[in-house]
Amino acid sequence: MMSDALIIDQPAAGVTRICLNRPAARNALTLAMREGLANQFRALGRDGSVRVIILTGGPDMFAAGADLRELEKADVMEIYLRRVHLLWQEIAQCPKPVIAAVNGAALGGGCELALHADIIIAGHSAKFGQPEVKLGLMPGAGGSQRLVRAVGKFKAAQMLMTGQSISGMEAARLGLASESVPDDEVQPRALTLAIEIAALAPLALEQIKEVLTAGADAPLATALMLERKAFQLLFASQDKTEGIDAFFAKRAADFTGR
């Protein structure tokens, strides 16, 4: 499916890819794009045929931030009434594994968008940063909070307070990216990883994501309780039986998400 600013395709069984498509504007995020992303993630999260989502801007650019033309004349109440945080929540709450394939710039809102993914594959020369301070602003879609959880207070403070960006290689070293690969290998690597994950048990993946996300901000005892309950819940699934049977039979498991 193709829209003006988003291209949606299925490059492999169980894998849906969302590609930002405003190359002339360096994939700057408009309100309409955020609404489109929210709608796509909401629908894909409910689609049983979708196992993994790849989010990308293509081989040259991820997203260079928000479209400043929509912000230039906006006042406080206009920004408030847009309630853009509700659109970002649809991405954050998507139960499916999300892989961000990042080539080029992931700056401002683009960096925040990548930070909503579960796994980030970054090109060596990709650029991650939150340059809002250079505009007299600060991140408004979770950039300050997700960044500090990824790289720690002191590196996050340096990036946020200077607006400086880091390369994909440094992002991987700091824990902001899962791995960094040569630029021309980002898209193939993301697809290979998506196919690998798509072959695994969907219910287990959903529980892993939910517990990982919720437990990160919970006391350890609470997080361990969430893990324990999710572990126990999976014993009611057909996939658990299939996985163990396949292990003993020395064959590939056929997980159905039931």
MARZAZA-548069 format. One line per 10 residues: for each residue x, y, z of N, C-alpha, C. Coordinates in nm, 4 decimals, always signed. Example, Ala and Ser with C-alpha at 12.3 -4.5 7.8 and 13.67 -1.06 7.14 Angstrom:
<atoms>
+1.3190 -0.5690 +0.7800 +1.2300 -0.4500 +0.7800 +1.3200 -0.3300 +0.7800; +1.2850 -0.2250 +0.7080 +1.3670 -0.1060 +0.7140 +1.2900 +0.0030 +0.7870
</atoms>
This chain:
<atoms>
+0.0852 -0.1192 +0.0000 +0.0000 +0.0000 +0.0000 +0.0883 +0.1235 +0.0000; +0.0473 +0.2278 -0.0718 +0.1265 +0.3493 -0.0795 +0.0387 +0.4693 -0.0471; +0.0918 +0.5615 +0.0309 +0.0267 +0.6887 +0.0545 +0.1259 +0.7960 +0.0158; +0.0880 +0.9228 +0.0349 +0.1775 +1.0303 -0.0025 +0.3079 +1.0255 +0.0758; +0.3012 +0.9936 +0.2037 +0.4200 +1.0048 +0.2883 +0.4633 +0.8744 +0.3531; +0.3870 +0.7679 +0.3356 +0.4222 +0.6378 +0.3918 +0.4055 +0.5311 +0.2845; +0.5023 +0.4421 +0.2742 +0.4911 +0.3273 +0.1855 +0.4903 +0.2022 +0.2723; +0.3903 +0.1190 +0.2549 +0.3751 -0.0027 +0.3341 +0.3879 -0.1221 +0.2410; +0.4765 -0.2163 +0.2753 +0.4846 -0.3387 +0.1975 +0.5130 -0.4566 +0.2889; +0.5086 -0.5756 +0.2313 +0.5343 -0.6996 +0.3041 +0.6514 -0.7702 +0.2348
+0.7741 -0.7434 +0.2763 +0.8904 -0.8000 +0.2074 +0.9133 -0.9482 +0.2346; +0.8463 -1.0031 +0.3364 +0.8595 -1.1453 +0.3684 +0.7370 -1.1879 +0.4476; +0.7151 -1.3170 +0.4568 +0.5999 -1.3682 +0.5311 +0.6063 -1.3235 +0.6759; +0.4979 -1.2628 +0.7224 +0.4902 -1.2178 +0.8611 +0.5582 -1.0856 +0.8885; +0.6209 -1.0251 +0.7877 +0.6959 -0.9002 +0.8067 +0.6293 -0.7876 +0.7289; +0.5962 -0.6799 +0.7986 +0.5439 -0.5595 +0.7338 +0.6463 -0.4477 +0.7507; +0.6704 -0.3766 +0.6429 +0.7671 -0.2663 +0.6456 +0.6953 -0.1337 +0.6220; +0.7233 -0.0376 +0.7085 +0.6716 +0.0991 +0.6937 +0.7892 +0.1878 +0.6579; +0.7807 +0.2529 +0.5428 +0.8891 +0.3401 +0.4976 +0.8390 +0.4840 +0.4882; +0.9054 +0.5737 +0.5601 +0.8758 +0.7160 +0.5491 +0.9132 +0.7616 +0.4083
+0.8298 +0.8459 +0.3487 +0.8472 +0.8747 +0.2059 +0.8269 +1.0233 +0.1756; +0.9134 +1.1070 +0.2350 +0.9183 +1.2487 +0.1980 +1.0638 +1.2854 +0.1703; +1.1249 +1.2258 +0.0717 +1.2685 +1.2468 +0.0509 +1.3064 +1.3923 +0.0281; +1.2209 +1.4683 -0.0398 +1.2536 +1.6083 -0.0660 +1.2601 +1.6899 +0.0623; +1.1890 +1.6455 +0.1661 +1.1893 +1.7149 +0.2953 +1.2703 +1.6383 +0.3994; +1.3561 +1.5483 +0.3530 +1.4396 +1.4657 +0.4413 +1.3537 +1.3888 +0.5418; +1.2367 +1.3480 +0.4969 +1.1411 +1.2711 +0.5778 +1.0990 +1.3438 +0.7055; +1.0992 +1.4770 +0.7014 +1.0515 +1.5536 +0.8169 +0.9081 +1.5137 +0.8487; +0.8807 +1.4969 +0.9773 +0.7532 +1.4422 +1.0219 +0.6466 +1.5504 +1.0311; +0.5410 +1.5350 +0.9532 +0.4246 +1.6225 +0.9633 +0.3229 +1.5607 +1.0582
+0.2234 +1.6386 +1.0965 +0.1159 +1.5854 +1.1790 +0.0434 +1.4733 +1.1053; +0.0244 +1.4897 +0.9755 -0.0430 +1.3856 +0.8965 +0.0379 +1.2562 +0.8960; +0.1700 +1.2672 +0.8902 +0.2536 +1.1466 +0.8957 +0.2417 +1.0792 +1.0308; +0.2402 +1.1565 +1.1367 +0.2248 +1.0969 +1.2699 +0.0902 +1.0266 +1.2826; -0.0132 +1.0884 +1.2279 -0.1450 +1.0245 +1.2303 -0.1434 +0.8959 +1.1477; -0.0770 +0.8997 +1.0320 -0.0665 +0.7805 +0.9496 +0.0101 +0.6698 +1.0188; +0.1198 +0.7044 +1.0847 +0.1969 +0.6054 +1.1596 +0.1135 +0.5462 +1.2723; +0.0416 +0.6309 +1.3443 -0.0423 +0.5820 +1.4541 -0.1470 +0.4840 +1.4025; -0.2094 +0.5183 +1.2905 -0.3111 +0.4297 +1.2336 -0.2510 +0.2970 +1.1896; -0.1340 +0.3022 +1.1276 -0.0697 +0.1799 +1.0813 -0.0307 +0.0902 +1.1984
+0.0315 +0.1474 +1.3015 +0.0747 +0.0661 +1.4145 -0.0452 +0.0101 +1.4908; -0.1525 +0.0863 +1.4984 -0.2730 +0.0349 +1.5645 -0.3284 -0.0852 +1.4877; -0.3366 -0.0732 +1.3560 -0.3916 -0.1816 +1.2748 -0.2989 -0.3031 +1.2734; -0.1701 -0.2802 +1.2568 -0.0751 -0.3915 +1.2503 -0.0663 -0.4649 +1.3834; -0.0826 -0.3909 +1.4934 -0.0795 -0.4548 +1.6237 -0.1925 -0.5529 +1.6441; -0.3015 -0.5362 +1.5693 -0.4185 -0.6239 +1.5813 -0.4232 -0.7303 +1.4706; -0.3310 -0.7237 +1.3774 -0.3329 -0.8129 +1.2618 -0.2533 -0.9395 +1.2941; -0.3233 -1.0517 +1.3046 -0.2578 -1.1759 +1.3420 -0.1577 -1.2269 +1.2400; -0.1652 -1.1807 +1.1163 -0.0711 -1.2255 +1.0136 +0.0619 -1.1521 +1.0211; +0.0666 -1.0448 +1.0985 +0.1888 -0.9649 +1.1113 +0.2658 -1.0106 +1.2343
+0.3894 -1.0500 +1.2156 +0.4727 -1.0968 +1.3264 +0.5746 -0.9902 +1.3679; +0.6292 -0.9154 +1.2711 +0.7343 -0.8163 +1.2978 +0.7107 -0.6959 +1.2081; +0.7436 -0.5768 +1.2585 +0.7313 -0.4528 +1.1824 +0.8702 -0.3911 +1.1664; +0.9056 -0.3574 +1.0438 +1.0276 -0.2799 +1.0176 +0.9862 -0.1359 +0.9914; +1.0518 -0.0437 +1.0581 +1.0272 +0.0996 +1.0396 +1.1541 +0.1616 +0.9827; +1.1428 +0.2277 +0.8688 +1.2618 +0.2812 +0.8035 +1.2274 +0.4075 +0.7261; +1.3318 +0.4762 +0.6863 +1.3148 +0.5900 +0.5971 +1.3759 +0.5628 +0.4620; +1.4224 +0.4394 +0.4427 +1.4876 +0.4039 +0.3182 +1.6388 +0.4051 +0.3324; +1.7108 +0.3858 +0.2232 +1.8560 +0.3675 +0.2284 +1.9361 +0.4946 +0.2499; +1.8733 +0.6112 +0.2431 +1.9503 +0.7353 +0.2503 +1.9168 +0.8241 +0.3709
+1.7981 +0.8112 +0.4270 +1.7534 +0.9043 +0.5305 +1.6497 +0.8364 +0.6179; +1.6614 +0.8524 +0.7493 +1.5549 +0.8046 +0.8375 +1.4529 +0.9169 +0.8532; +1.4777 +1.0131 +0.9391 +1.3896 +1.1294 +0.9515 +1.4672 +1.2410 +1.0193; +1.4634 +1.3586 +0.9576 +1.5436 +1.4715 +1.0051 +1.4716 +1.5551 +1.1101; +1.3616 +1.5038 +1.1666 +1.2922 +1.5762 +1.2731 +1.1516 +1.6146 +1.2336; +1.0928 +1.7018 +1.3135 +0.9584 +1.7521 +1.2839 +0.9647 +1.8514 +1.1689; +0.8546 +1.8629 +1.0982 +0.8446 +1.9639 +0.9924 +0.8244 +2.1000 +1.0583; +0.9273 +2.1830 +1.0557 +0.9241 +2.3113 +1.1280 +0.8217 +2.4080 +1.0713; +0.7806 +2.3862 +0.9479 +0.6789 +2.4752 +0.8915 +0.5466 +2.4631 +0.9667; +0.5225 +2.3479 +1.0274 +0.3996 +2.3298 +1.1046 +0.4132 +2.3854 +1.2463
+0.5337 +2.4172 +1.2877 +0.5564 +2.4652 +1.4240 +0.5872 +2.6141 +1.4310; +0.6252 +2.6709 +1.3182 +0.6771 +2.8079 +1.3169 +0.5807 +2.9082 +1.3797; +0.4527 +2.9000 +1.3468 +0.3546 +2.9982 +1.3945 +0.2636 +2.9419 +1.5034; +0.2884 +2.8200 +1.5461 +0.1982 +2.7568 +1.6426 +0.2123 +2.8192 +1.7800; +0.0988 +2.8331 +1.8505 +0.1030 +2.8841 +1.9872 +0.0808 +2.7686 +2.0853; +0.0807 +2.8009 +2.2124 +0.0738 +2.6991 +2.3162 -0.0522 +2.6148 +2.3029; -0.1678 +2.6797 +2.2881 -0.2923 +2.6047 +2.2853 -0.3033 +2.5172 +2.1609; -0.2499 +2.5657 +2.0490 -0.2534 +2.4831 +1.9280 -0.1712 +2.3560 +1.9480; -0.0533 +2.3702 +2.0047 +0.0311 +2.2540 +2.0308 -0.0362 +2.1600 +2.1300; -0.0959 +2.2186 +2.2334 -0.1638 +2.1375 +2.3355 -0.2790 +2.0584 +2.2747
-0.3606 +2.1238 +2.1929 -0.4809 +2.0609 +2.1403 -0.4519 +1.9588 +2.0301; -0.3324 +1.9605 +1.9770 -0.2967 +1.8570 +1.8800 -0.2896 +1.7194 +1.9460; -0.2546 +1.7171 +2.0747 -0.2449 +1.5920 +2.1521 -0.1636 +1.4861 +2.0779; -0.0491 +1.5301 +2.0304 +0.0356 +1.4414 +1.9512 +0.0854 +1.3229 +2.0338; +0.0935 +1.3406 +2.1657 +0.1419 +1.2300 +2.2492 +0.0545 +1.1055 +2.2341; -0.0732 +1.1240 +2.2029 -0.1620 +1.0090 +2.1837 -0.1249 +0.9324 +2.0571; -0.0729 +1.0027 +1.9575 -0.0298 +0.9366 +1.8347 +0.0976 +0.8553 +1.8593; +0.1900 +0.9124 +1.9349 +0.3128 +0.8399 +1.9670 +0.2835 +0.7159 +2.0509; +0.1805 +0.7232 +2.1345 +0.1463 +0.6089 +2.2199 +0.1090 +0.4859 +2.1384; +0.0483 +0.5069 +2.0219 +0.0110 +0.3925 +1.9379 +0.1341 +0.3146 +1.8938
+0.2458 +0.3846 +1.8739 +0.3702 +0.3175 +1.8362 +0.4294 +0.2487 +1.9587; +0.4364 +0.3218 +2.0695 +0.4972 +0.2684 +2.1911 +0.4229 +0.1451 +2.2420; +0.2912 +0.1421 +2.2245 +0.2104 +0.0342 +2.2789 +0.1853 -0.0796 +2.1801; +0.2413 -0.0718 +2.0623 +0.2221 -0.1793 +1.9643 +0.2804 -0.3083 +2.0204; +0.2043 -0.4176 +2.0233 +0.2529 -0.5417 +2.0843 +0.3522 -0.6187 +1.9977; +0.3668 -0.5821 +1.8716 +0.4554 -0.6549 +1.7815 +0.5988 -0.6025 +1.7929; +0.6989 -0.6894 +1.7747 +0.8370 -0.6415 +1.7713 +0.8564 -0.5406 +1.6582; +0.9254 -0.4325 +1.6887 +0.9495 -0.3261 +1.5913 +1.1004 -0.3080 +1.5742; +1.1450 -0.3160 +1.4510 +1.2861 -0.2955 +1.4182 +1.2984 -0.1656 +1.3400; +1.3788 -0.0732 +1.3896 +1.4077 +0.0498 +1.3162 +1.5348 +0.0283 +1.2352
+1.5258 +0.0469 +1.1040 +1.6412 +0.0384 +1.0154 +1.6815 +0.1806 +0.9804; +1.7945 +0.2254 +1.0353 +1.8300 +0.3673 +1.0302 +1.9514 +0.3908 +0.9418; +1.9264 +0.4546 +0.8285 +2.0318 +0.5123 +0.7452 +2.0203 +0.6635 +0.7525; +2.1317 +0.7322 +0.7437 +2.1271 +0.8776 +0.7420 +2.0847 +0.9354 +0.8750; +2.0191 +1.0513 +0.8688 +1.9888 +1.1277 +0.9903 +1.8636 +1.0767 +1.0602; +1.8761 +1.0580 +1.1916 +1.7619 +1.0350 +1.2809 +1.7742 +1.1419 +1.3884; +1.7184 +1.2577 +1.3597 +1.7392 +1.3745 +1.4439 +1.6059 +1.4259 +1.4972; +1.6077 +1.4809 +1.6179 +1.4862 +1.5361 +1.6764 +1.3765 +1.4325 +1.6821; +1.2633 +1.4647 +1.6193 +1.1530 +1.3697 +1.6154 +1.1889 +1.2396 +1.5471; +1.2866 +1.2433 +1.4567 +1.3320 +1.1209 +1.3925 +1.4056 +1.0304 +1.4889
+1.4871 +1.0892 +1.5757 +1.5542 +1.0105 +1.6792 +1.4509 +0.9550 +1.7766; +1.3535 +1.0376 +1.8137 +1.2479 +0.9912 +1.9035 +1.1688 +0.8767 +1.8414; +1.1444 +0.8845 +1.7110 +1.0725 +0.7770 +1.6424 +1.1527 +0.6474 +1.6489; +1.2822 +0.6549 +1.6227 +1.3664 +0.5356 +1.6309 +1.3667 +0.4785 +1.7721; +1.3660 +0.5664 +1.8721 +1.3691 +0.5214 +2.0112 +1.2416 +0.4481 +2.0524; +1.1361 +0.4588 +1.9734 +1.0135 +0.3844 +2.0008 +1.0246 +0.2386 +1.9565; +1.1278 +0.2044 +1.8801 +1.1456 +0.0676 +1.8329 +1.2029 -0.0196 +1.9435; +1.1976 -0.1496 +1.9213 +1.2556 -0.2451 +2.0153 +1.4004 -0.2766 +1.9806; +1.4303 -0.2758 +1.8526 +1.5643 -0.3041 +1.8025 +1.5980 -0.1972 +1.6998; +1.7206 -0.1445 +1.7055 +1.7653 -0.0449 +1.6087 +1.8885 -0.0980 +1.5367
+1.8787 -0.1084 +1.4039 +1.9928 -0.1411 +1.3197 +2.0374 -0.0102 +1.2547; +2.1596 +0.0320 +1.2835 +2.2073 +0.1624 +1.2381 +2.3225 +0.1473 +1.1412; +2.3202 +0.2251 +1.0356 +2.4347 +0.2326 +0.9474 +2.5514 +0.2997 +1.0174; +2.6731 +0.2665 +0.9755 +2.7908 +0.3251 +1.0388 +2.7860 +0.4774 +1.0366; +2.7376 +0.5350 +0.9275 +2.7377 +0.6811 +0.9155 +2.6039 +0.7448 +0.9509; +2.5108 +0.6667 +1.0071 +2.3846 +0.7253 +1.0541 +2.4136 +0.8308 +1.1609; +2.3219 +0.9226 +1.1783 +2.3390 +1.0283 +1.2778 +2.2173 +1.0312 +1.3701; +2.2415 +1.0159 +1.4998 +2.1368 +1.0242 +1.6006 +2.1591 +1.1496 +1.6835; +2.0530 +1.2259 +1.7079 +2.0686 +1.3447 +1.7911 +1.9364 +1.4102 +1.8216; +1.9393 +1.4935 +1.9239 +1.8229 +1.5751 +1.9641 +1.8681 +1.7216 +1.9630
+1.8601 +1.7868 +1.8451 +1.9122 +1.9235 +1.8322 +1.8125 +2.0336 +1.8672; +1.7037 +1.9983 +1.9374 +1.5981 +2.0975 +1.9637 +1.6488 +2.2212 +2.0362; +1.7498 +2.2041 +2.1221 +1.7998 +2.3180 +2.1990 +1.8501 +2.4292 +2.1064; +1.8946 +2.3940 +1.9882 +1.9427 +2.4935 +1.8929 +1.8295 +2.5783 +1.8364; +1.7060 +2.5332 +1.8572 +1.5875 +2.6081 +1.8129 +1.5160 +2.6739 +1.9299; +1.5779 +2.6678 +2.0483 +1.5119 +2.7217 +2.1664 +1.4057 +2.6294 +2.2213; +1.4143 +2.5015 +2.1867 +1.3140 +2.4036 +2.2294 +1.3823 +2.2864 +2.2989; +1.3060 +2.1838 +2.3294 +1.3584 +2.0596 +2.3833 +1.2758 +1.9459 +2.3263; +1.3205 +1.8224 +2.3395 +1.2395 +1.7109 +2.2888 +1.1010 +1.7097 +2.3524; +1.0003 +1.6740 +2.2711 +0.8641 +1.6721 +2.3222 +0.7915 +1.5415 +2.2995
+0.8641 +1.4398 +2.2488 +0.8008 +1.3109 +2.2227 +0.8791 +1.1982 +2.2879; +0.9344 +1.2276 +2.4054 +1.0029 +1.1248 +2.4818 +1.1524 +1.1212 +2.4638; +1.2076 +1.2107 +2.3831 +1.3503 +1.2066 +2.3547 +1.4380 +1.2163 +2.4775; +1.4073 +1.3069 +2.5677 +1.4917 +1.3224 +2.6862 +1.4819 +1.2008 +2.7765; +1.3645 +1.1411 +2.7872 +1.3458 +1.0294 +2.8794 +1.3937 +0.8962 +2.8209; +1.3649 +0.8702 +2.6957 +1.4120 +0.7452 +2.6351 +1.5623 +0.7488 +2.6115; +1.6150 +0.8653 +2.5778 +1.7588 +0.8763 +2.5531 +1.8379 +0.8476 +2.6799; +1.7962 +0.9042 +2.7915 +1.8704 +0.8823 +2.9165 +1.8639 +0.7362 +2.9582; +1.7550 +0.6696 +2.9279 +1.7447 +0.5281 +2.9614 +1.8316 +0.4420 +2.8705; +1.8635 +0.4941 +2.7534 +1.9460 +0.4181 +2.6595 +2.0953 +0.4382 +2.6833
+2.1366 +0.5634 +2.7084 +2.2811 +0.5922 +2.7132 +2.3285 +0.6411 +2.8487; +2.2368 +0.6624 +2.9442 +2.2774 +0.7118 +3.0749 +2.2701 +0.8635 +3.0831; +2.2680 +0.9142 +3.2061 +2.2449 +1.0570 +3.2304 +2.3488 +1.1472 +3.1652; +2.4754 +1.1146 +3.1797 +2.5783 +1.2099 +3.1428 +2.5943 +1.2239 +2.9919; +2.5876 +1.1135 +2.9202 +2.5924 +1.1240 +2.7740 +2.4650 +1.1858 +2.7211; +2.3502 +1.1492 +2.7790 +2.2236 +1.2087 +2.7352 +2.2250 +1.3592 +2.7581; +2.2737 +1.4025 +2.8736 +2.2789 +1.5462 +2.9029 +2.3670 +1.6184 +2.8019; +2.4793 +1.5582 +2.7674 +2.5682 +1.6209 +2.6696 +2.4991 +1.6354 +2.5348; +2.4330 +1.5293 +2.4903 +2.3645 +1.5344 +2.3613 +2.2497 +1.6339 +2.3631; +2.1702 +1.6330 +2.4700 +2.0533 +1.7202 +2.4784 +2.0919 +1.8666 +2.4937
+2.1970 +1.8930 +2.5700 +2.2337 +2.0317 +2.6015 +2.3212 +2.0967 +2.4960; +2.3813 +2.0162 +2.4094 +2.4623 +2.0718 +2.3006 +2.3942 +2.0566 +2.1655; +2.3013 +1.9636 +2.1556 +2.2397 +1.9345 +2.0265 +2.3294 +1.8543 +1.9349; +2.4421 +1.8069 +1.9852 +2.5353 +1.7310 +1.9033 +2.4787 +1.5931 +1.8711; +2.5136 +1.5432 +1.7537 +2.4713 +1.4106 +1.7129 +2.5863 +1.3119 +1.7271; +2.5530 +1.1846 +1.7253 +2.6522 +1.0782 +1.7290 +2.6308 +0.9859 +1.6095; +2.7342 +0.9157 +1.5713 +2.7260 +0.8263 +1.4558 +2.6560 +0.6970 +1.4932; +2.6200 +0.6213 +1.3919 +2.5606 +0.4906 +1.4164 +2.6547 +0.3985 +1.4906; +2.7837 +0.4066 +1.4605 +2.8815 +0.3229 +1.5293 +2.8871 +0.3574 +1.6771; +2.8876 +0.4888 +1.7096 +2.8907 +0.5283 +1.8499 +2.7589 +0.4949 +1.9182
+2.6486 +0.5081 +1.8453 +2.5181 +0.4731 +1.9021 +2.5161 +0.3277 +1.9465; +2.5727 +0.2394 +1.8655 +2.5777 +0.0980 +1.9025 +2.6689 +0.0773 +2.0228; +2.7800 +0.1486 +2.0275 +2.8730 +0.1343 +2.1397 +2.8097 +0.1805 +2.2701; +2.7270 +0.2839 +2.2631 +2.6648 +0.3409 +2.3829 +2.5365 +0.2688 +2.4238; +2.4829 +0.1855 +2.3365 +2.3584 +0.1169 +2.3668 +2.2351 +0.1847 +2.3104; +2.2540 +0.2906 +2.2294 +2.1408 +0.3564 +2.1652 +2.0916 +0.2764 +2.0453; +2.1807 +0.1991 +1.9833 +2.1441 +0.1096 +1.8736 +2.1799 -0.0329 +1.9124; +2.1062 -0.1281 +1.8578 +2.1335 -0.2689 +1.8852 +2.2633 -0.3126 +1.8197; +2.2830 -0.2671 +1.6973 +2.4060 -0.2969 +1.6264 +2.4248 -0.1960 +1.5147; +2.5489 -0.1833 +1.4694 +2.5808 -0.0954 +1.3578 +2.6469 -0.1773 +1.2487
+2.6040 -0.1551 +1.1258 +2.6567 -0.2282 +1.0115 +2.6888 -0.1279 +0.9015; +2.7671 -0.1669 +0.8018 +2.7895 -0.0756 +0.6886 +2.6574 -0.0260 +0.6319; +2.6597 +0.0969 +0.5823 +2.5354 +0.1619 +0.5403 +2.4529 +0.0790 +0.4426; +2.5196 +0.0149 +0.3468 +2.4444 -0.0606 +0.2463 +2.3939 -0.1954 +0.2963; +2.4261 -0.2289 +0.4209 +2.3791 -0.3544 +0.4779 +2.2644 -0.3354 +0.5773; +2.2266 -0.2101 +0.6038 +2.1239 -0.1839 +0.7051 +1.9913 -0.2485 +0.6680; +1.9424 -0.2226 +0.5475 +1.8121 -0.2742 +0.5081 +1.8123 -0.4270 +0.4990; +1.9121 -0.4898 +0.4346 +1.9151 -0.6372 +0.4337 +1.9266 -0.6974 +0.5727; +2.0072 -0.6352 +0.6590 +2.0236 -0.6892 +0.7942 +1.8932 -0.6796 +0.8723; +1.8225 -0.5676 +0.8607 +1.6945 -0.5519 +0.9302 +1.5945 -0.6563 +0.8826
+1.5924 -0.6827 +0.7525 +1.4985 -0.7815 +0.6983 +1.5356 -0.9227 +0.7434; +1.6644 -0.9545 +0.7413 +1.7085 -1.0867 +0.7882 +1.6686 -1.1087 +0.9330; +1.6898 -1.0074 +1.0158 +1.6548 -1.0177 +1.1569 +1.5038 -1.0295 +1.1746; +1.4282 -0.9539 +1.0961 +1.2818 -0.9602 +1.1044 +1.2314 -1.0990 +1.0677; +1.2880 -1.1585 +0.9627 +1.2475 -1.2926 +0.9219 +1.2797 -1.3930 +1.0315; +1.3955 -1.3791 +1.0936 +1.4339 -1.4685 +1.2030 +1.3360 -1.4585 +1.3192; +1.2993 -1.3369 +1.3563 +1.2066 -1.3167 +1.4682 +1.0661 -1.3624 +1.4315; +1.0264 -1.3393 +1.3058 +0.8918 -1.3757 +1.2614 +0.8677 -1.5259 +1.2684; +0.9745 -1.6049 +1.2683 +0.9602 -1.7505 +1.2756 +0.9421 -1.7997 +1.4185; +0.9557 -1.7114 +1.5155 +0.9464 -1.7505 +1.6560 +0.8037 -1.7342 +1.7078
+0.7830 -1.7707 +1.8337 +0.6478 -1.7763 +1.8902 +0.5912 -1.6362 +1.9141; +0.4832 -1.5985 +1.8459 +0.4288 -1.4638 +1.8586 +0.3850 -1.4269 +2.0004; +0.3211 -1.5201 +2.0714 +0.2748 -1.4887 +2.2066 +0.3924 -1.4676 +2.3011; +0.4969 -1.5479 +2.2857 +0.6159 -1.5302 +2.3687 +0.6815 -1.3961 +2.3391; +0.6890 -1.3595 +2.2106 +0.7473 -1.2307 +2.1739 +0.6672 -1.1150 +2.2327; +0.5350 -1.1264 +2.2271 +0.4492 -1.0209 +2.2821 +0.4691 -1.0071 +2.4323; +0.4792 -1.1192 +2.5026 +0.4996 -1.1138 +2.6471 +0.6384 -1.0619 +2.6820; +0.7390 -1.1018 +2.6056 +0.8740 -1.0501 +2.6282 +0.8751 -0.8979 +2.6143; +0.8124 -0.8475 +2.5080 +0.8108 -0.7028 +2.4861 +0.7374 -0.6305 +2.5978; +0.6222 -0.6831 +2.6371 +0.5418 -0.6178 +2.7407 +0.6158 -0.6138 +2.8741
+0.6757 -0.7259 +2.9127 +0.7458 -0.7326 +3.0415 +0.8732 -0.6497 +3.0375; +0.9450 -0.6551 +2.9269 +1.0677 -0.5761 +2.9122 +1.0383 -0.4274 +2.9257; +0.9311 -0.3817 +2.8613 +0.8966 -0.2400 +2.8636 +0.8457 -0.1970 +3.0004; +0.7496 -0.2719 +3.0549 +0.6919 -0.2345 +3.1843 +0.7914 -0.2529 +3.2977; +0.8708 -0.3570 +3.2904 +0.9640 -0.3857 +3.3988 +1.0792 -0.2889 +3.4081; +1.1114 -0.2217 +3.2976 +1.2265 -0.1307 +3.2975 +1.2093 -0.0163 +3.3965; +1.0862 +0.0251 +3.4212 +1.0600 +0.1375 +3.5103 +0.9971 +0.0940 +3.6423; +0.9965 -0.0362 +3.6686 +0.9369 -0.0873 +3.7915 +1.0459 -0.1320 +3.8882; +1.0156 -0.1347 +4.0181 +1.1110 -0.1943 +4.1131 +1.1413 -0.3379 +4.0739; +1.2596 -0.3860 +4.1084 +1.3005 -0.5191 +4.0652 +1.2003 -0.6260 +4.1074
+1.1507 -0.6188 +4.2309 +1.0566 -0.7210 +4.2779 +0.9302 -0.7216 +4.1922; +0.8824 -0.6035 +4.1560 +0.7636 -0.5948 +4.0711 +0.7922 -0.6466 +3.9310; +0.9083 -0.6114 +3.8773 +0.9455 -0.6570 +3.7436 +0.9594 -0.8086 +3.7395; +1.0161 -0.8668 +3.8429 +1.0292 -1.0118 +3.8485 +0.8932 -1.0794 +3.8596; +0.8009 -1.0157 +3.9297 +0.6650 -1.0689 +3.9390 +0.5986 -1.0671 +3.8017; +0.6160 -0.9570 +3.7266 +0.5596 -0.9494 +3.5920 +0.6177 -1.0583 +3.5029; +0.7484 -1.0781 +3.5130 +0.8135 -1.1831 +3.4349 +0.7578 -1.3208 +3.4709; +0.7435 -1.3468 +3.5985 +0.6958 -1.4766 +3.6446 +0.5546 -1.5054 +3.5952; +0.4673 -1.4044 +3.6045 +0.3287 -1.4240 +3.5604 +0.3215 -1.4472 +3.4094; +0.4038 -1.3736 +3.3345 +0.4038 -1.3916 +3.1895 +0.4573 -1.5299 +3.1521
+0.5612 -1.5734 +3.2206 +0.6173 -1.7071 +3.1995 +0.5113 -1.8140 +3.2242; +0.4390 -1.8006 +3.3336 +0.3354 -1.8983 +3.3671 +0.2231 -1.8959 +3.2637; +0.1846 -1.7778 +3.2205 +0.0763 -1.7645 +3.1232 +0.1054 -1.8412 +2.9952; +0.2306 -1.8399 +2.9497 +0.2660 -1.9031 +2.8235 +0.2517 -2.0554 +2.8276; +0.2412 -2.1133 +2.9466 +0.2213 -2.2572 +2.9561 +0.0809 -2.2989 +2.9120; -0.0072 -2.2011 +2.8926 -0.1407 -2.2316 +2.8415 -0.1459 -2.2271 +2.6888; -0.0355 -2.1934 +2.6246 -0.0366 -2.1745 +2.4798 -0.0041 -2.3032 +2.4049; -0.0629 -2.3167 +2.2860 -0.0284 -2.4263 +2.1965 +0.1154 -2.4128 +2.1477; +0.1634 -2.2883 +2.1361 +0.2999 -2.2657 +2.0906 +0.4026 -2.3259 +2.1860; +0.3734 -2.3224 +2.3163 +0.4657 -2.3833 +2.4132 +0.4772 -2.5327 +2.3870
+0.3635 -2.5988 +2.3629 +0.3649 -2.7424 +2.3339 +0.4377 -2.7709 +2.2033; +0.4088 -2.6900 +2.1018 +0.4729 -2.7064 +1.9713 +0.6239 -2.6846 +1.9819; +0.6650 -2.5856 +2.0554 +0.8073 -2.5563 +2.0675 +0.8850 -2.6687 +2.1327; +0.8296 -2.7252 +2.2392 +0.8983 -2.8341 +2.3094 +0.8949 -2.9625 +2.2261; +0.7799 -2.9893 +2.1618 +0.7714 -3.1078 +2.0752 +0.8729 -3.0987 +1.9612; +0.8849 -2.9801 +1.9010 +0.9786 -2.9603 +1.7905 +1.1225 -2.9773 +1.8376; +1.1505 -2.9322 +1.9594 +1.2860 -2.9459 +2.0143 +1.3251 -3.0928 +2.0252; +1.2366 -3.1730 +2.0817 +1.2683 -3.3146 +2.0998 +1.2685 -3.3910 +1.9671; +1.1881 -3.3459 +1.8718 +1.1830 -3.4107 +1.7403 +1.2926 -3.3607 +1.6472; +1.3695 -3.2632 +1.6945 +1.4793 -3.2056 +1.6157 +1.4297 -3.1534 +1.4803
+1.3198 -3.0766 +1.4862 +1.2631 -3.0146 +1.3666 +1.2330 -2.8687 +1.3953; +1.2071 -2.7921 +1.2904 +1.1699 -2.6522 +1.3081 +1.0281 -2.6431 +1.3629; +1.0083 -2.5571 +1.4596 +0.8743 -2.5386 +1.5182 +0.7862 -2.4579 +1.4231; +0.6582 -2.4879 +1.4235 +0.5590 -2.4141 +1.3453 +0.4678 -2.3409 +1.4423; +0.5049 -2.2211 +1.4787 +0.4296 -2.1443 +1.5770 +0.3110 -2.0749 +1.5106; +0.1956 -2.0817 +1.5767 +0.0721 -2.0263 +1.5204 +0.0203 -1.9058 +1.5984; +0.0807 -1.8750 +1.7116 +0.0315 -1.7630 +1.7913 -0.0926 -1.7980 +1.8700; -0.1056 -1.9254 +1.9061 -0.2217 -1.9700 +1.9849 -0.1707 -2.0436 +2.1088
</atoms>
